């Protein structure tokens, strides 16, 4: 059954998405926030270690495909770490 699904997915036609390359940290942060935050972006980047790049947009099909492609193609790993650390610091801040 999985072969039928895979064949159906491969038969889908559409214009290929072109990654949008961002260069500034502000643009990268906006991209990370647009995808749902640093943890979502980290999950997408982590998927690169396990799955072929062309399959990842299907794994994250509930997200906008263009944003997933952009996260895959931009160097956002360091900024993801910074944003996660900021979020954790804010969460653990004494009241």
Protein Blocks (a to p, Z undefined) as FASTA:
>chain_A
ZZmmmmmmmmpgcddddddddfbfklmmmmmmmnnpjklmmmmmmmmmmmcfklmmmmmm
mbcfklmmmmmmpcfklmmmmmmmmmmmmmmpcZZ
